[in-house]
């Protein structure tokens, strides 16, 4: 993808919007960063920022072991909300 480089501030600002799209895509199973970038139609280096932020704050986790191409796969972490007693 030959998109012009954007300021880091712009990329980080989009994380809340992109988080929803990435998590929706990961519902179909674990994916690599290049697979996520291709699905969303955005540069790979921008997906790295979003996925690493999501990883840091517990939205995604790495799947053990790398692909044959050397990429890690990421999966969504399902958070179970405690149900309030009635």
C-alpha positions in Angstrom: 0.0 0.0 0.0 1.4 3.3 -1.0 -0.4 5.6 1.4 1.4 8.7 2.4 2.8 8.6 5.9 0.6 10.2 8.5 1.6 11.8 11.7 1.8 9.3 14.6 -0.8 11.5 16.5 -3.3 10.9 13.7 -2.8 7.1 13.8 -3.1 6.8 17.5 -6.2 9.0 17.5 -8.0 6.5 15.3 -7.4 3.6 17.7 -10.8 3.6 19.3 -12.5 3.4 15.9 -10.1 0.8 14.5 -10.3 -1.3 17.7 -14.0 -2.1 16.9 -13.2 -3.0 13.3 -10.2 -5.2 14.3 -12.1 -7.0 17.0 -14.9 -7.7 14.6 -12.5 -9.2 12.1 -10.9 -11.3 14.8 -14.2 -12.8 15.6 -13.5 -15.1 12.6 -10.3 -16.4 14.3 -6.8 -15.3 14.9 -5.0 -13.2 12.3 -1.6 -11.8 11.6 -1.0 -8.0 11.3 -0.6 -8.2 7.5 -4.0 -10.1 7.3 -5.6 -7.4 9.4 -4.1 -4.6 7.3 -5.3 -6.2 4.1 -8.8 -6.7 5.4 -9.1 -3.1 6.6 -7.2 -1.6 3.6 -4.8 0.3 5.8 -1.0 0.3 5.9 0.6 -2.5 8.0 2.7 -0.1 10.1 -0.5 1.6 11.3 -2.1 -1.7 12.3 1.0 -2.4 14.4 0.3 0.7 16.5 -3.3 -0.3 17.0 -2.8 -4.0 17.7 0.1 -3.3 20.1 -2.1 -0.8 22.0 -4.9 -3.3 22.1 -2.5 -5.9 23.4 -1.2 -3.6 26.1 -4.7 -2.9 27.4 -6.0 -6.5 27.2 -8.1 -6.5 24.1 -6.0 -9.0 22.1 -3.4 -11.5 22.8 -0.7 -13.4 20.8 -1.3 -16.9 19.8 1.7 -19.0 20.7 4.1 -19.7 17.8 4.7 -17.8 14.6 3.5 -18.5 11.1 5.8 -19.9 8.4 6.4 -16.3 7.3 7.4 -15.3 10.9 4.3 -13.4 11.9 2.5 -13.8 15.2 -1.2 -14.3 15.1 -3.5 -12.3 17.4 -6.9 -13.2 18.8 -9.5 -11.2 20.7 -9.7 -11.6 24.4 -13.3 -12.3 25.4 -14.1 -10.4 28.6 -16.9 -11.9 30.6 -18.8 -9.3 32.5 -20.0 -10.3 35.9 -23.8 -10.4 36.0 -25.4 -8.4 38.7 -27.4 -10.4 41.3 -31.1 -9.9 40.9 
